[in-house]
Amino acid sequence: MKKKLVSLRKKRDQLRERLFLLLKSQTAGKHRALYHILATIWTLFIMPPAFFYGGGIYGSTPMWFIFSAILVSLTISGLAKYLFLILDALIALGCYIVAYQHPELTTALGKTFSYVYSFGSIFLISLILSALITFQVWVYRREAEQSRDKSREIDELNQSQNRFFSSMSHEIRTPINTIIGLNEMILREDISDEVAEDARNIQSASKILLSLINDILDMSKMASGKMDLIPVAYDVGKMMSELVHMFWMRAHEKGLRFSIDVDPSMPKQLFSDEVRIRQILINLLNNAIKYTKEGAVSLSVHCRKTGSGKALVTYSVEDTGIGIRKESIPLLFDAFKREDEERNRFIEGTGLGLSIVKQLVGLLGGEITVNSVYMKGSTFIVSLEQEIVDETAIGTFQLEKQTPVSDRKHYHQRFEAPDARILIVDDNEINLLVAKKLLRDTKVQTDTAGSGKECLRLTQQTHYDVILMDHMMPEMDGIACLAAIREQSGGLCRETPVIALTANAGSENQLLYRRAGFDAYLLKPVDAALLEETLMQLLPEDLVQLGLENMLVSDYDRIVRDLEHRVPLLITTESTCDLPKSQLAALKIPVIPYRVFTEKGVFTDGLEAEGDVLLRYMTRTHKLAKSHEPSVSDYEAFFAHHLSHAQHILHISMAKHVSNGFANASEAALAFYNVRVLNSSHLSSGLGLLAIAAKNSADTDPSDMDRILEQLRQKRRQIQTSFLMERTDFMYYNGRMSELLHRFCSSFHIHPILVMKHSTMKVGGILVGSRDRIRDTYIKWALHTPETIDTDTLFITYAGIPHIEVEEIRKKVL
């Protein structure tokens, strides 16, 4: 009997699967024509005779017209559905008119048959509709399960991929650290120009190898949507010089002329993500040299001031190489694509360079264009708007003065600290050797430890002024070792500054080490100058001896920092604004983070706890995660910190009825005469858009606070914030929805649209259907008034959606 039941269940599941595939194939268009034919026969040839021979309006046929409309709605999609619904209505209307004017055409039914026909119609229609709706619900659930499984697989794949790339970064950077470190020691010696030139070539090749590794890591970050920008003030001339060092010799070895033309009016210092700009130019120059057999490669940099302290910088990389076919240009920026594969099969490279360049330029808010003639050469033009830090013109930039040998300078340590004692912890002996040699000329006393356990033994016996700690070590890693040092009973280094040395590239690791308690963070391969600079900051002042030149530089830096010009009006907001970190950094809008409380601990919103991670945590564990606004003391500390470089602060707060953030910020502002708080009446990107508007107003005229506040109140009424809840899990786990209502919405695929009105979140609409259908409907609903939409700025805020689906949504919105 059990075997028969199992067999029947298998057959039932197989039948459901076939019906499911049939329905999916129908939506894909394979059986659409069959459904159209059946609907036509039913509407035109079955329903009219059934109406007249079934007693007209006194029979049960009108119910079949209703059934016909429901059946069409469930089985046919697109324009055809509406055409059949109109046809069904017209046929029903025609039957009613004819029956009214010619009642003799309607066949009268006997009393018994009328009752039987009516009951049979009700029974059949109810049975069929129940079966259809049950099957549709099952299909939706099946699609939802498949979507969740797909999302889970993508998440697991991303995690696996990130672990692989992190491990690869560590393993490859460790030997490169050795090469660059020991090569640096060679350059410090009194050596001939020929040896120095060879050493610099090794240095350049190592940096190019590092850039290739970074390309692979960056593609991983971009694919998962986790690429961040870190803008800094940088020296334009220094960056250009480093590019010359990297590529002048490579071009010379291939017999190519290498030239660089820098606009003399170029500002000396700019503010942007120097690392990413350098990466863009390295990729473009690297490609130009690779694909050019003879002729020349040139880099031109021009500048045009755009006002408001900004400049539009245009970088042009031109070569006389193989060029690009016209039909290949649209595919040029695809990852792993290579123009003329047969001709270039002997050229090494990952095929990722131009794809990364395109995405980095987009992240920086710039544009890239290509001009090319096949077999004659190509020109890549990148335009990036950047803020001006120092308007002093760079002057004439001469290539001859930047060549590797002619600008050779002897190394001189920045400080000496013979009484300072430093502990270096690393499981790799070569890394320990490199670190010791890099610090040799500073006369610092150095001890080494090959493991976390040995480190703890030494810190129990000796006081160290600074500890350099490797992160990835067997048995006990750097983070665990740091925690043990801080809690070490009787330890002599519980308060000692500890610097993290790691091969794991990425800005997200800075947060990891800061949260773990490290005082600084250095990336392998370790830059010798940066290492000395970091030690100067962390070593006790009485142990550090500066040379006269460095003392003057240090005093000058301190004076510049003390006299730094404070901005007239600083706009600040909260982490719930959901703006990209790159956008906040570019606009210089500081945010105060909310805190997220879970059973796993307390995390910082936007930094340690992203929306995707929280949603996955609540969905998988069914545990509650609640967001808490900063306290009054948190706001006071936040305002006090930023008033050190701002004359006034205007804080844009989240909707006051959604959290206590506005109330706490307002109370904290009472402690300062120059801090104002504005209730945005929004959250998420609505809050972010108002912060951007405030920044634009502050840049125009920061002195008129009343005018700015009035403009923002008007802007606040124009902004509309809404959210489509594809699943109600988040609302249920946050206590905003009852379990019964959550189950009801999940069973019938009901998706609420939440809108912000008068600082309060309300349900503004309800959508029913599959994910793709409701997304399309929501996009049309949200953008139904194009005349009121500012098309200059677009933010799509999302959580719990794979990056590939986000790209599809972005295309639909555009």
C-alpha atoms as one frame of an Amber mdcrd trajectory, in Angstrom:
protein
   0.000   0.000   0.000   2.880   2.360   0.894   4.551   1.639  -2.438   1.320
   2.490  -4.263   1.020   5.755  -2.322   4.629   6.656  -3.086   4.051   5.808
  -6.759   0.888   7.928  -6.873   2.718  10.839  -5.237   5.540  10.563  -7.741
   3.074  10.539 -10.614   1.281  13.535  -9.094   4.568  15.439  -8.762   5.561
  14.497 -12.310   2.191  15.740 -13.590   2.589  19.002 -11.695   6.086  19.377
 -13.086   4.843  18.834 -16.624   2.036  21.340 -16.117   4.536  23.783 -14.634
   6.878  23.405 -17.604   3.912  23.677 -19.978   2.835  26.923 -18.364   6.386
  28.277 -18.468   6.741  27.295 -22.111   3.440  29.024 -22.780   4.740  32.244
 -21.254   7.879  31.825 -23.326   5.735  31.698 -26.489   5.984  27.999 -27.427
   2.273  27.192 -26.897   0.882  30.719 -27.156  -0.755  30.071 -30.520  -2.579
  27.004 -29.117  -4.050  29.066 -26.256  -5.113  31.766 -28.697  -6.900  29.224
 -30.917  -8.705  27.648 -27.951  -9.781  31.068 -26.651 -11.074  32.043 -30.114
 -13.128  28.828 -30.508 -14.537  29.161 -26.975 -15.466  32.839 -27.329 -16.839
  32.850 -30.894 -18.253  29.373 -31.468 -19.202  27.899 -28.074 -20.416  30.768
 -25.901 -23.079  32.308 -28.294 -24.903  28.966 -28.981 -24.659  28.083 -25.273
 -26.268  31.421 -24.405 -29.295  31.064 -26.750 -29.829  27.317 -26.194 -29.197
  27.628 -22.459 -32.079  29.956 -21.647 -30.368  33.338 -22.271 -30.240  35.570
 -19.230 -32.557  33.151 -17.360 -30.027  30.349 -17.717 -26.513  29.949 -16.353
 -24.621  31.037 -19.454 -23.820  34.573 -18.085 -21.700  32.873 -15.455 -19.718
  31.265 -18.288 -18.962  34.691 -19.750 -17.435  35.631 -16.395 -15.577  32.319
 -16.322 -14.291  32.992 -19.835 -12.866  36.369 -18.771 -11.131  34.814 -15.746
  -9.737  31.956 -17.847  -8.307  34.376 -20.421  -6.700  36.447 -17.656  -5.016
  33.365 -16.176  -3.762  31.727 -19.376  -2.994  34.547 -21.842  -0.622  37.483
 -21.348   0.319  40.667 -23.112  -1.785  42.558 -25.654  -3.638  39.389 -26.695
  -5.165  39.106 -23.201  -6.792  42.527 -23.463  -8.007  41.848 -27.007  -9.701
  38.617 -25.922 -11.245  40.323 -22.888 -12.680  43.033 -25.151 -13.909  40.345
 -27.575 -15.544  38.426 -24.731 -17.309  41.593 -23.539 -18.479  42.427 -27.066
 -19.822  38.880 -27.646 -21.684  39.011 -24.305 -23.105  42.459 -25.135 -24.168
  41.258 -28.608 -25.908  38.199 -27.175 -27.815  40.377 -24.672 -28.940  42.833
 -27.395 -30.066  40.091 -29.790 -31.894  38.237 -26.999 -33.631  41.465 -25.951
 -34.793  42.336 -29.460 -35.592  38.755 -30.540 -36.630  36.767 -27.455 -37.980
  34.028 -29.704 -34.382  32.981 -30.504 -33.796  32.004 -26.888 -34.732  28.451
 -26.000 -36.874  28.174 -22.848 -35.651  25.676 -20.292 -37.837  23.496 -18.113
 -37.813  24.086 -14.386 -35.957  20.857 -13.569 -33.346  21.341 -16.307 -32.819
  24.971 -15.289 -31.972  23.960 -11.740 -29.738  21.105 -12.903 -27.992  23.344
 -15.482 -27.503  26.141 -12.948 -26.126  23.854 -10.252 -23.915  22.021 -12.776
 -22.525  25.334 -14.055 -21.756  26.567 -10.549 -20.152  23.239  -9.668 -18.000
  23.070 -12.818 -16.953  26.725 -12.738 -16.066  26.516  -9.044 -14.148  23.289
  -9.591 -12.198  24.593 -12.591 -11.443  27.982 -11.029 -10.376  26.353  -7.774
  -8.046  24.031  -9.673  -6.635  26.901 -11.762  -6.068  29.201  -8.794  -4.546
  26.375  -6.749  -2.228  25.550  -9.627  -1.312  29.218 -10.143  -0.487  29.598
  -6.445   1.640  26.464  -6.648   3.404  27.866  -9.721   4.109  31.156  -7.957
   5.432  29.322  -4.915   7.578  27.144  -7.146   8.976  30.212  -8.900   9.602
  31.876  -5.538  11.435  28.758  -4.302  13.507  28.639  -7.474  14.291  32.337
  -7.137  15.355  31.871  -3.508  17.460  28.845  -4.457  19.042  30.850  -7.260
  19.782  33.762  -4.907  21.242  31.346  -2.359  23.446  29.733  -5.007  24.623
  33.167  -6.194  25.400  34.187  -2.602  27.333  30.983  -1.969  29.185  31.406
  -5.262  30.073  35.007  -4.380  31.285  33.974  -0.932  33.350  31.164  -2.425
  34.718  33.505  -5.070  35.613  36.167  -2.509  37.387  33.589  -0.345  39.347
  32.400  -3.377  40.376  35.889  -4.439  41.297  36.845  -0.878  43.475  33.740
  -0.564  45.005  34.330  -3.987  45.756  37.947  -3.090  47.516  36.847   0.085
  49.556  34.089  -1.543  50.715  36.206  -4.501  51.369  39.419  -2.598  53.631
  37.676  -0.081  56.421  36.860  -2.594  55.931  40.230  -4.308  56.460  41.847
  -0.906  59.823  40.082  -0.768  60.811  41.193  -4.268  59.858  44.835  -3.758
  61.253  45.015  -0.228  64.666  43.581  -1.070  64.766  45.606  -4.280  64.187
  48.724  -2.165  67.252  47.789  -0.103  69.325  47.560  -3.294  68.208  51.050
  -4.348  69.268  52.422  -0.954  72.854  51.261  -1.463  75.623  53.224  -3.189
  75.358  51.409  -6.511  76.124  52.213 -10.129  73.550  53.814 -12.409  73.295
  50.566 -14.410  72.393  48.517 -11.312  70.006  51.241 -10.173  68.300  51.175
 -13.569  67.887  47.384 -13.343  66.471  47.723  -9.827  63.980  50.342 -10.954
  62.894  48.077 -13.814  62.266  45.321 -11.276  60.266  47.810  -9.245  58.185
  48.849 -12.265  57.543  45.241 -13.314  56.447  44.381  -9.788  53.977  47.263
  -9.766  52.545  46.136 -13.108  52.165  42.616 -11.720  50.358  44.095  -8.723
  48.040  46.003 -11.052  47.119  42.743 -12.830  46.281  41.139  -9.486  44.199
  44.173  -8.568  42.343  43.880 -11.894  41.194  40.367 -11.035  40.203  41.371
  -7.494  38.366  44.450  -8.750  36.355  42.422 -11.271  35.190  40.269  -8.369
  34.127  43.349  -6.381  32.370  44.942  -9.346  30.484  41.746 -10.130  29.125
  41.719  -6.566  28.490  45.473  -6.537  30.882  46.113  -3.641  33.449  48.408
  -5.248  34.102  51.504  -3.124  35.880  54.761  -3.955  38.226  56.495  -1.508
  38.904  60.084  -2.649  42.025  61.804  -1.322  44.079  64.893  -2.075  46.926
  63.840  -4.370  49.900  65.399  -6.138  49.388  65.423  -9.920  53.062  65.762
 -10.811  54.072  62.885  -8.546  51.450  60.603 -10.115  52.609  61.520 -13.624
  56.238  60.846 -12.641  55.360  57.390 -11.314  53.552  56.565 -14.553  56.662
  57.582 -16.503  58.797  55.324 -14.309  56.461  52.418 -14.966  56.176  52.685
 -18.753  59.127  54.627 -20.164  61.494  51.648 -20.088  58.848  49.204 -21.386
  58.215  51.412 -24.378  61.961  51.922 -24.918  62.575  48.140 -24.909  60.006
  47.696 -27.714  61.571  50.489 -29.733  58.590  52.794 -29.217  58.683  56.547
 -28.664  57.014  57.416 -25.370  55.872  60.987 -24.782  53.807  62.778 -22.189
  52.154  66.168 -22.516  50.764  67.729 -19.334  48.845  70.999 -19.457  51.062
  73.603 -17.693  47.953  75.193 -16.145  47.069  71.904 -14.455  46.482  72.415
 -10.682  49.224  71.003  -8.515  46.841  69.028  -6.273  43.425  67.513  -6.967
  40.900  65.618  -4.837  39.648  62.275  -6.174  40.403  58.549  -5.913  44.042
  58.643  -6.990  44.372  54.848  -6.853  41.514  54.333  -9.322  42.683  57.108
 -11.667  46.159  55.600 -11.651  44.608  52.179 -12.347  42.681  53.577 -15.332
  45.809  55.139 -16.851  47.950  52.055 -16.152  45.469  49.823 -17.974  45.206
  52.178 -20.953  48.984  52.685 -21.242  49.633  48.988 -20.716  47.245  48.123
 -23.580  48.724  50.817 -25.827  52.252  49.444 -25.419  51.146  45.796 -25.727
  49.261  46.335 -28.988  51.800  48.664 -30.644  54.670  47.050 -32.549  56.264
  50.215 -33.919  55.722  53.945 -33.734  54.763  55.825 -30.600  52.625  55.868
 -27.470  51.670  59.165 -25.846  49.788  60.384 -22.804  48.197  63.838 -22.865
  46.599  65.491 -19.849  44.546  68.663 -20.222  42.534  70.654 -17.720  39.533
  72.999 -17.910  38.212  74.691 -14.788  34.437  74.273 -14.464  33.814  76.588
 -11.517  32.938  75.906  -7.872  36.509  74.820  -7.211  36.405  71.968  -9.719
  38.253  71.063 -12.898  37.453  68.737 -15.793  40.614  66.730 -16.445  40.926
  64.945 -19.788  43.408  62.084 -20.182  44.211  60.954 -23.748  46.233  57.810
 -24.480  47.215  57.574 -28.144  49.104  54.832 -29.955  50.064  53.783 -33.476
  49.135  50.145 -32.905  46.788  47.729 -34.642  43.680  49.807 -33.990  40.157
  48.518 -33.593  37.586  47.486 -36.173  34.513  49.711 -36.232  32.153  46.788
 -35.569  34.238  45.698 -32.561  34.087  49.012 -30.678  30.662  48.285 -29.038
  32.153  45.061 -27.570  35.453  46.647 -26.601  34.676  47.040 -22.907  33.315
  43.514 -22.355  35.347  41.413 -19.944  37.665  38.817 -21.526  37.000  40.179
 -25.041  40.033  40.872 -27.194  40.126  42.571 -30.582  41.566  40.455 -33.417
  42.156  37.336 -31.298  44.065  35.491 -34.009  46.485  38.359 -34.627  47.066
  38.972 -30.903  47.165  35.408 -29.590  50.776  35.845 -28.401  50.055  38.957
 -26.340  49.787  38.247 -22.625  47.075  39.725 -20.423  43.856  38.947 -18.603
  41.445  40.623 -21.023  39.954  42.515 -18.085  41.688  45.878 -18.437  39.227
  47.831 -20.590  36.201  46.373 -18.824  37.604  47.584 -15.505  38.483  50.963
 -17.005  34.908  51.434 -18.228  33.414  50.571 -14.847  35.916  52.655 -12.867
  35.272  55.683 -15.082  31.551  55.205 -14.468  32.074  54.979 -10.704  34.097
  58.192 -10.797  31.268  59.914 -12.666  33.299  60.399 -15.859  33.139  59.450
 -19.526  35.354  57.404 -21.833  35.393  57.557 -25.627  37.393  55.732 -28.300
  38.659  56.954 -31.670  40.328  54.294 -33.787  41.311  53.449 -37.325  42.008
  49.764 -37.881  45.723  49.029 -38.421  46.624  52.709 -37.864  46.105  53.333
 -34.163  43.715  54.209 -31.367  43.025  57.060 -28.971  41.250  56.546 -25.644
  39.906  59.709 -24.022  38.834  59.763 -20.359  37.179  62.836 -18.826  36.903
  63.108 -15.026  35.706  66.067 -13.001  37.775  66.534  -9.829  37.967  69.049
  -7.005  40.905  71.452  -6.871  42.936  71.371  -3.649  45.910  73.527  -4.687
  45.380  75.873  -7.660  49.111  76.410  -8.148  49.916  75.516 -11.753  52.106
  72.457 -12.223  54.143  74.237 -14.910  56.135  72.541 -17.653  56.387  68.779
 -17.174  59.519  67.499 -18.947  59.854  63.806 -19.715  63.665  63.983 -19.646
  63.597  64.940 -15.964  61.330  62.026 -15.097  63.252  59.118 -16.659  64.230
  56.375 -14.232  67.982  57.036 -13.953  68.239  60.804 -14.220  66.010  61.484
 -11.205  67.725  58.994  -8.954  67.882  60.187  -5.359  69.709  58.628  -2.456
  67.488  57.258   0.269  67.509  59.046   3.606  65.550  57.824   6.592  62.845
  60.181   7.881  63.730  59.592  11.531  65.955  57.695  13.936  64.774  55.996
  17.143  67.644  53.976  18.637  65.859  53.633  22.002  62.572  52.406  20.478
  61.797  48.701  20.456  59.517  47.106  17.852  58.179  43.568  17.524  57.493
  42.166  14.033  55.123  39.171  13.903  54.853  37.110  10.698  54.852  33.388
   9.916  56.988  33.989   6.801  60.717  34.336   7.530  61.386  36.300   4.340
  58.737  38.862   5.321  60.444  39.237   8.711  63.785  39.767   6.973  62.327
  42.392   4.614  60.656  44.328   7.445  63.856  44.337   9.514  65.921  45.588
   6.587  63.406  48.322   5.739  63.762  49.638   9.304  67.521  49.146   9.564
  68.504  52.766   8.853  66.049  54.103  11.448  68.198  52.315  14.101  65.033
  50.960  15.731  65.586  47.834  17.851  63.600  45.011  16.238  62.578  41.602
  17.539  60.721  39.016  15.476  58.118  36.352  16.202  57.115  33.593  13.787
  53.674  32.915  15.278  50.968  34.333  17.504  52.027  32.101  20.406  55.636
  33.288  20.200  54.369  36.879  20.077  52.421  36.364  23.314  55.490  34.871
  24.971  57.611  37.900  24.030  54.987  40.463  25.057  54.873  38.760  28.463
  58.605  39.409  28.891  59.344  42.659  27.017  57.646  46.013  26.537  57.469
  47.063  22.876  56.681  50.555  21.660  54.975  49.307  18.467  54.005  45.868
  17.167  53.782  45.031  13.444  51.290  42.153  13.171  50.623  39.954  10.123
  46.938  39.069   9.722  46.925  35.658   8.028  48.869  33.247  10.266  48.186
  29.578  11.043  46.837  28.458  14.425  46.342  32.031  15.700  45.755  34.840
  13.218  46.618  38.496  13.796  43.165  39.512  15.027  43.041  36.727  17.614
  46.602  37.509  18.682  45.762  41.207  19.142  42.764  40.302  21.311  44.991
  38.038  23.418  47.580  40.835  23.840  44.918  43.266  25.041  43.632  40.738
  27.612  47.005  39.257  28.563  47.266  38.966  32.336  50.521  40.565  33.404
  51.365  41.438  29.777  53.672  44.370  29.128  52.083  45.428  25.806  48.383
  45.727  26.588  48.418  49.416  25.577  51.023  49.145  22.807  49.951  50.391
  19.328  49.595  47.509  16.864  49.818  47.870  13.064  48.116  45.310  10.844
  50.260  44.004   7.976  48.132  42.215   5.423  48.065  41.035   1.829  44.273
  41.274   1.688  43.644  44.277  -0.542  40.464  46.293  -0.293  39.076  49.277
   1.545  36.578  47.071   3.371  39.482  45.543   5.311  40.254  48.919   6.896
  36.944  48.647   8.746  37.720  45.054   9.766  41.054  46.033  11.343  39.702
  49.206  12.928  36.879  47.236  14.536  39.343  44.592  15.724  41.309  47.307
  17.536  44.363  47.828  15.302  45.854  51.326  15.421  46.906  51.368  11.760
  46.778  49.286   8.603  49.523  48.665   6.010  49.079  46.691   2.817  51.700
  44.297   1.480  53.921  44.937  -0.392  54.804  47.420   2.347  55.738  50.885
   1.105  58.918  51.867   2.977  58.059  55.579   3.180  54.531  54.822   4.416
  55.925  52.408   7.008  58.263  55.074   8.379  55.491  57.688   8.336  53.160
  55.365  10.278  55.837  54.582  12.874  56.565  58.296  13.328  52.930  58.807
  14.258  52.723  55.861  16.691  56.107  55.852  18.415  56.429  57.974  21.584
  57.608  61.482  20.626  60.495  61.433  23.094  61.989  58.391  21.311  61.889
  59.828  17.781  64.768  61.949  16.498  64.127  63.883  13.281  66.766  65.284
  10.971  66.662  69.041  10.333  64.979  68.619   6.940  62.296  66.307   8.305
  61.768  68.510  11.357  60.986  71.426   9.051  58.637  69.273   6.991  56.934
  67.945  10.106  56.470  71.445  11.561  55.158  72.708   8.263  52.615  69.859
   8.042  51.466  70.597  11.592  51.062  74.305  10.854  49.120  73.561   7.666
  46.828  71.216   9.560  46.256  73.777  12.312  45.511  76.580   9.853  43.366
  74.472   7.549  40.517  76.563   6.192  37.197  75.557   7.727  34.257  75.212
   5.358  31.511  77.824   5.942  28.655  75.280   6.027  28.980  71.508   6.298
  26.044  69.265   5.360  25.765  66.066   7.385  23.207  63.266   7.380  22.630
  59.702   8.618  23.642  56.265   7.381  20.027  55.488   6.451  20.320  57.863
   3.476  21.360  54.823   1.346  23.531  56.880  -0.995  26.628  55.238  -2.517
  29.742  55.744  -0.408  31.506  57.168  -3.457  28.784  59.813  -3.825  28.985
  60.795  -0.150  32.772  60.969  -0.330  32.737  63.058  -3.515  30.220  65.512
  -2.018  32.030  65.467   1.356  28.842  64.702   3.292  29.715  62.963   6.599
  27.180  60.471   7.954  26.495  59.368  11.513  25.783  55.635  11.539  22.783
  53.907  13.068  23.375  50.657  14.964  21.832  47.293  14.145  21.141  44.933
  17.050  21.053  41.179  16.358  21.634  38.035  18.366  25.113  37.925  16.806
  26.026  41.329  18.243  25.779  45.040  17.506  26.861  46.279  14.070  27.305
  49.667  12.421  24.718  50.345   9.714  26.152  50.825   6.243  29.647  49.773
   7.304  29.433  46.477   9.192  25.791  45.655   8.366  24.540  46.135   4.792
  20.875  45.689   3.846  21.574  42.513   1.844  23.387  40.886   4.761  20.642
  41.763   7.246  17.902  40.471   4.967  19.726  37.157   4.465  20.361  36.892
   8.210  16.680  37.370   9.096  15.432  35.122   6.278  17.756  32.234   7.129
  17.706  32.438  10.924  14.182  33.856  11.433  15.791  36.102  14.061  14.947
  39.741  14.627  17.307  42.568  13.624  16.418  46.031  14.873  17.895  49.380
  13.941  18.566  51.948  16.666  19.262  55.623  16.144  22.360  57.269  17.680
  21.978  58.625  21.205  22.084  62.310  22.103  25.708  61.931  23.257  26.567
  60.240  19.921  25.172  63.214  18.019  27.019  65.656  20.291  30.328  63.888
  19.676  29.594  63.751  15.928  28.830  67.476  15.710  31.809  68.434  17.911
  34.199  66.410  15.731  33.067  67.971  12.451  32.911  71.515  13.831  36.716
  71.316  14.018  36.759  71.924  10.250  33.381  73.620   9.695  31.950  76.951
  10.823  28.334  75.748  10.728  26.587  72.386  10.361  23.205  71.646   8.805
  22.164  68.097   9.675  19.549  66.367   7.500  17.745  63.865   9.721  15.556
  60.861   8.931  11.736  61.193   9.122  10.903  62.098  12.706   7.955  59.662
  13.057  10.039  56.682  11.868  12.779  56.907  14.516  13.970  59.097  17.388
  16.953  60.282  15.336  15.484  63.731  14.671  14.591  64.257  18.347  18.055
  63.155  19.545  19.864  65.247  16.922  17.751  68.305  17.787  18.504  67.919
  21.497  22.229  67.515  20.769  22.192  70.622  18.550  21.089  72.734  21.536
  24.633  72.377  22.890  25.994  74.263  19.846  25.069  77.709  18.565  26.082
  76.793  14.977  24.276  73.473  14.387  20.818  73.254  12.780  18.744  70.075
  12.245  16.157  69.611   9.475  13.523  66.871   9.449  13.739  65.374   5.946
  10.329  63.603   6.241  11.953  60.776   4.264  14.320  57.856   4.625  16.515
  55.841   2.273  17.286  57.589  -1.035  14.674  60.292  -0.326  16.794  61.359
   2.638  19.891  61.149   0.437  18.383  63.301  -2.314  17.524  66.020   0.195
  21.092  65.880   1.527  22.390  66.362  -2.030  20.035  69.306  -2.512  21.302
  70.802   0.758  24.906  70.391  -0.398  24.151  72.161  -3.694  22.457  75.031
  -1.859  25.355  75.298   0.608  27.878  75.494  -2.231  25.894  78.337  -3.853
  25.583  80.655  -0.838  26.491  79.098   2.540  25.905  82.326   4.483  22.104
  82.501   4.103  20.870  79.645   6.309  17.214  80.752   6.254  17.162  80.748
   2.462  18.703  77.267   2.362  16.154  75.884   4.847  13.238  77.352   2.859
  14.580  75.837  -0.378  14.934  72.458   1.321  11.373  72.568   2.677  10.107
  73.146  -0.869  12.349  70.360  -2.190  11.101  68.061   0.573   7.552  68.294
  -0.800   8.750  67.385  -4.313  10.609  64.231  -3.304   8.591  61.014  -3.275
   9.876  57.934  -1.467   8.360  54.492  -1.998   9.456  50.882  -1.537   8.269
  47.672  -3.167   8.300  44.759  -0.730   8.896  41.649  -2.837   8.677  39.625
   0.360   7.075  40.576   3.642   9.703  38.698   5.680  11.498  41.922   6.584
   8.319  43.592   7.896   7.320  40.451   9.805  10.717  39.920  11.441  10.864
  43.605  12.369   7.510  43.371  14.126   5.708  45.636  11.618   3.370  42.874
  10.383   1.491  40.065  12.123   2.314  36.441  11.359  -1.199  35.836   9.964
  -0.967  38.762   7.543   2.578  37.744   6.573   1.432  34.214   5.727  -1.562
  35.553   3.788   0.644  37.859   1.691   3.174  35.078   1.055   0.501  32.535
   0.048  -1.269  34.823  -2.435   1.867  36.677  -3.606   0.644  40.024  -2.352
   3.336  42.704  -2.371   2.687  46.006  -0.556   4.097  49.329  -1.770   5.204
  51.475   1.158   5.218  55.256   0.737   6.357  58.138   2.947   3.727  60.779
   3.771   4.171  63.467   6.426   7.192  61.668   7.928   5.146  58.479   8.322
   5.405  55.216   6.401   2.078  54.000   4.980   0.852  51.382   2.509   0.355
  53.234  -0.760  -0.616  50.323  -2.967  -0.719  46.553  -3.395   0.609  44.455
  -6.276  -0.186  40.796  -6.910   1.823  38.414  -9.088   5.279  37.065  -9.840
   8.501  38.978  -9.157   9.149  40.069 -12.749   5.554  41.200 -13.245   5.343
  43.266 -10.064   8.754  44.830 -10.704   7.660  46.046 -14.137   4.380  47.321
 -12.714   6.127  49.077  -9.826   8.621  50.775 -12.147   5.769  52.100 -14.296
   3.872  53.165 -11.163   6.869  54.972  -9.674   7.726  56.760 -12.937   4.187
  57.477 -14.176   4.695  61.270 -14.118   7.832  61.855 -16.218   7.318  65.622
 -16.331   8.054  65.852 -12.576  11.130  63.609 -12.581  14.668  64.992 -12.383
  16.508  62.750 -14.859  19.982  63.993 -13.884  20.189  61.733 -10.853  19.023
  58.133 -10.486  19.340  55.994  -7.352  17.964  52.460  -7.197  17.934  51.280
  -3.594  17.621  47.536  -3.121  18.271  44.723  -0.674  18.290  40.958  -1.102
  18.488  41.085  -4.930  21.364  39.498  -6.914  23.509  41.982  -8.820  22.535
  40.531 -12.205  18.848  41.236 -11.481  19.732  44.754 -10.339  21.294  45.347
 -13.762  18.085  44.161 -15.445  16.043  46.538 -13.258  18.400  49.405 -14.067
  17.962  48.797 -17.805  14.162  48.727 -17.460  14.208  51.989 -15.516  16.452
  53.679 -18.080
